[in-house]
Amino acid sequence: MEIPDIAIKRLESNMTSASKVVLVAGGTGGLGRAVSLAFLKEDARVAVTYRKQEEFDILKDLADGKSSLLGGQIVDVTDETEVDEPSK
């Protein structure tokens, strides 16, 4: 899934990415993956939540040498106890 050009232009105009840390819930699939990759492209540090390790591994492979800026944690957002856990 691609992010529309207008969204990328807004993203670029509103940030100096090297100073940004971004949390993308569901950051490994569909729109979340596209958002994660867009922020990585701009050198932001990106933390993602995801449900399947293989999806996170694919995101790391797509990060084009910027996987050192990427971190993640498995979280099932339908489970309230798991949602509370990353913040502790």
Helices and strands as residue ranges (DSSP letters): H 5-13, G 17-19, E 21-24, H 30-41, E 45-50, H 53-62, G 67-69, E 70-74, H 80-84, G 85-87
